[in-house]
Amino acid sequence: MNLFGKGNETRDFIYIADLLDAISIVIDKGEFNGETYNLGSAQETTIQEVAGIFLSIIDAGLKTNFNGIQKPGDPLFWKADMSKLQALGFEATTDIQEGLKSYYQWIKQLESV
């Protein structure tokens, strides 16, 4: 699998069920006065780690190749400031490995339809 970057770039991934929980919390507890909320898991994960986890789920024999090219506009490191959502009581509960396993199972279900 060929990917852009060097693999040490980070992102703050969030599983869809946690995203929906965050939206529900904002609906229930937000003030609706034009506030914006950053959304993530509050965990910074390298692209190399995420790719490795996902490939181990799909096929442990697959390898990742990073081309070293950084796409214009892509940040090197990205972690959401979760302080506003956390103040409302939100905390992501799905770790990256569990989320990727569930995502892959969902993809497999779609393929069988």
C-alpha angles and dihedrals in degrees: 000000000000119000135176121250132025098287095247092092112111136217136182104236124193130193117237095243090055090047090054090049089053092051090049091051091050090049092049100039108017121109096223093221098131096283118159122214129202112223128207142104095271086240122113111213128182119240088233091057093047092047090048093050093047094047091049088055094048101037125336089211093066117099133202123232119193114203095205093235115131112207114230111262096019112125118230093220129022129180122157120236097235098179096111094049093042089053087059090052102263123146126162112240104184116086121216096256094050091046093050092048091052091046092052091049089052091051090050091051091052091051091055094053 
